[in-house]
Amino acid sequence: MSEDPYLAAQGAVAEVRGIQSNPVIATVKHYVANSQETNRMTESSDVDQRTLEEIYTAPYEAAVKQGHAGSVMCSYNRVNGTYACENRDTLTTILKRQFGFNGFVVSDWGGTHSTVAAANAGLDMEMDLKPGQYFTAPLKTAVQNGQVPMSRLDDMVTRIVRTMFSIGIFDHPAAAEPAAAAANVQRPQDLALARSLSEEGTVLLKNQGQLLPLAGSGKRIAVIGPGAGPSGAQQFYNGAGSGHIPEFGGKPDVVTPLQGITQRALADGDVVTYADGSVPAAAALAAKTADVAIVFAGSEDSEGVDRSTLDLSSGNCTLAGCVPQPVDQDSLISQVAAANPHTIVVLNTGGPVLMPWLNQIQGLFEAWYPGQQDGNAIAALLFGDVDPSAKLPETFPASQSDLSTRTPQQYPGVNDAAGIPHATYSEGMLVGYRWYDAKHITPLFPFGFGLSYTTFALRGLHLSAGRGRPSFATAQFTVANTGARLGTEVAQLYVADPRNAREPPKQLKGFQKVLLRPGARTTVKLPLGFRSLAHWSDAAHRWKVSSGCYRVLVGDSSRNLPLSATIAVGGARCKGATVHVTRAMLRRAAR
C-alpha cells in the first residue's frame, strides 16, 4: 500500500476494519517479502531479520494488532530459502507468537507445496487450483502417522472456526442472491463513494503559472490520448489480473475522462474536442487550436507482471518483452506540449513513471487507477470543484538508475545450483525515500508530496512529555490555510534517530489530514510512543530504543520539513531538548 511500512500499516488497519465491519473476514496478503512478480512462484527473498521486522512484517503486525485481521495469506515466494507457506520462522515465530495472531493462515492459490512441513510450520488452510491436494486425505494420514500432532490439527480448526464466530459469519451468513445483483455498485451512494475516493486519491504534482483550476468561460479544451475515451476504447481506470474489479453486467460501466470533462465543460460554455493520439500530428493540431490541452496517459499494471522500464514509450514492459501501446505516449506528450504550452498531463498508472517531458508541461496529475467515476472525478479536480488533497505514497525517481534495486542479484535474482533464483535484499532498510535520503539523491517527486489549489503554513512545533505509556511525548503544532479557498493538508511527522541506532536518516511516524477554510487554523497533536523511537535488535530479539538525541521533524512531504524539535533519551545531553525519556520509562514501555 506504500513504500513506507508505517503508512502501509495504517492503510491496512483501516481497510481491515472496514471489511470486517460488514461482516466479512479480511485476509491480509501476501505474507511476506513478496516484492516481485517475475519469479514470484519460485524465488527466495533473502532478507536479514532486522529488515524483515522493520520494513516487511511491520504492516502485517499493525493489521493483526490494531485491525484484528481474521486471516493472513502466505505468499508464493520463498523467504530465506523456505517457501512462505511452510516457513515456521515467519508463520509461527513472528506472526502467531510475536504478533499474537489468533486468526488463521491460508495459502495463496497453489502456494501449498507440502502437507507435513506446511502444517507444522503454521499453515491452517490450503487453497489450491486442485482442491484438497495436501490438506485432505494426506493431512489425515499425516496426523494418524504422528507426523502432524493432533494438537496442530485442533489448532487449525479452532483458528478457522473461532475467526468465523468472532467476525460474525455464523450470525450473519452471506445472502443467497444472484451474482449480478451482488455486483451492482451503481446505487447513488456507491457512485458518490467511488467519486470521492478518486477525487481524494488523485495527486496534483505540478501547477506552473497557476494554470489550474481551469477558470473562465468559452474555453477550447483538447482532450487527448487513448486512455481518455470514448466509452469502449482503451482505458486505464483499473488494474489487471487479480487487481481487476469485474464490471457490472460484463461491461465497463465507467465514466470516461472525455465524458466527464465534456459534461462539466457545458456549465462554463467550453468547447471540447478529442484526439485519440494514434496520429501524433493530428493530436498536435488539436492541441494547437485549443486554449488548453489535456493528455491522458497510462499503463495497466497486472498481477504476474513486473515492469522492466518506467517509461511510457513502449507500453507495459516485462523482462520477456513489451505489450505494445497504441502509441508512444512519451512522444505524444512531447509533441502536444510543443504545439500548446498550456498542456496538462493526467497519469493513470499503478506506480511511478519517468517523465522526460515534465519541463514542457504546465500541469500534472497522478490519478492512479480511478475506478468507475474516473471522468467525473478528474473533471471536478481540473475545474476546481474539488481541491486536490492527496500525497504520494511512494517516491517518483528522476531516473531509473536512481532506484535502489540496481543489480541482478537484487532483482530478479540469481539462480543457485538447484536452479532456485535468490533475490538478495542488499539495500536493507533503505527502501523508498530512505534510500534517496541516505544516498543524497534528489527524486523527481518525493514521498509525501502533493500540491493544492490553496496554501498552508505549519508553525509552532512543541513537544510535551508523557509517561511512556501510551506515549513518551506529544508533538503539537498549528496548521493554517493561508490561501483563498477551502482545502486539505496532510501534516507529516518524521523521526531522525541518533547514529548509534543505525537507522535510516528519517522515518515517517505520524500524519494527520485536516480540512480548513481560508484563513482558518487548527492544532494538530501526534503522539510519539515506544515504537516511534525503537529499532529491531537482532541480539536481543526484540524492539529496543537506543540512548541519544532524536529529532522530530514536521512538514508536508519527506523533503519539506520546516519544523523540528529534539527528544533526549536515556540520559543523553541534547541541545534544545524539551522532552527527556529516562531508562526507567523505556523499561516500562518495553514490557
Stockholm file with secondary structure:
# STOCKHOLM 1.0

chainA/1-591         MSEDPYLAAQGAVAEVRGIQSNPVIATVKHYVANSQETNRMTESSDVDQRTLEEIYTAPYEAAVKQGHAGSVMCSYNRVNGTYACENRDTLTTILKRQFGFNGFVVSDWGGTHSTVAAANAGLDMEMDLKPGQYFTAPLKTAVQNGQVPMSRLDDMVTRIVRTMFSIGIFDHPAAAEPAAAAANVQRPQDLALARSLSEEGTVLLKNQGQLLPLAGSGKRIAVIGPGAGPSGAQQFYNGAGSGHIPEFGGKPDVVTPLQGITQRALADGDVVTYADGSVPAAAALAAKTADVAIVFAGSEDSEGVDRSTLDLSSGNCTLAGCVPQPVDQDSLISQVAAANPHTIVVLNTGGPVLMPWLNQIQGLFEAWYPGQQDGNAIAALLFGDVDPSAKLPETFPASQSDLSTRTPQQYPGVNDAAGIPHATYSEGMLVGYRWYDAKHITPLFPFGFGLSYTTFALRGLHLSAGRGRPSFATAQFTVANTGARLGTEVAQLYVADPRNAREPPKQLKGFQKVLLRPGARTTVKLPLGFRSLAHWSDAAHRWKVSSGCYRVLVGDSSRNLPLSATIAVGGARCKGATVHVTRAMLRRAAR
#=GR chainA/1-591 SS CCSSHHHHHHHHHHHHHHHHTTTCCCEEEEETTCCCSTTTTTCEEECCHHHIIIIISHHHHHHHHTTCCSEEEECSSEETTEEGGGCHIIIIIIIIIISCCCSEEEECTTCCCCSHHHHHHTCCBCCCSSTTSSSSHHHHHHHHTTSSCHHHHHHHHHHHHHHHHHHTTTTSCCCCCCHHHHTCCCSHHHHHHHHHHHHHHCEEEEEGGGCCSCCSSSCEEEEESTTSCSTTSCCCSSCBGGGCCCCGGGSCCCCCHHHHHHHHHGGGTCEEEEECSSSHHHHHHHHHTSSEEEEEEECCCBTTCCCSCCCSSSSEEETTEEECCSSCHHHHHHHHHHHCSSEEEEEECSSCCCCTTGGGCSEEEECCCCGGGHHHHHHHHHTTSSCCCCCCSSCBCSSGGGSSCCSTTTTTCEECTTSCEEEECTTTTCCTHHHHHHTTCCCSBCTTCCBCSSCEEEEEEEEEECCSSSCSEEEEEEEEECSSSCEEEEEEEEEECCGGGCCCSCEEEEEEEEEECTTCEEEEEEEECHHHHCEEETTTTEEECCSEEEEEEEESBTTBCCEEEEEEETTCCCTTCCEEECHHHHHHHHC
#=GC SS_cons         CCSSHHHHHHHHHHHHHHHHTTTCCCEEEEETTCCCSTTTTTCEEECCHHHIIIIISHHHHHHHHTTCCSEEEECSSEETTEEGGGCHIIIIIIIIIISCCCSEEEECTTCCCCSHHHHHHTCCBCCCSSTTSSSSHHHHHHHHTTSSCHHHHHHHHHHHHHHHHHHTTTTSCCCCCCHHHHTCCCSHHHHHHHHHHHHHHCEEEEEGGGCCSCCSSSCEEEEESTTSCSTTSCCCSSCBGGGCCCCGGGSCCCCCHHHHHHHHHGGGTCEEEEECSSSHHHHHHHHHTSSEEEEEEECCCBTTCCCSCCCSSSSEEETTEEECCSSCHHHHHHHHHHHCSSEEEEEECSSCCCCTTGGGCSEEEECCCCGGGHHHHHHHHHTTSSCCCCCCSSCBCSSGGGSSCCSTTTTTCEECTTSCEEEECTTTTCCTHHHHHHTTCCCSBCTTCCBCSSCEEEEEEEEEECCSSSCSEEEEEEEEECSSSCEEEEEEEEEECCGGGCCCSCEEEEEEEEEECTTCEEEEEEEECHHHHCEEETTTTEEECCSEEEEEEEESBTTBCCEEEEEEETTCCCTTCCEEECHHHHHHHHC
//
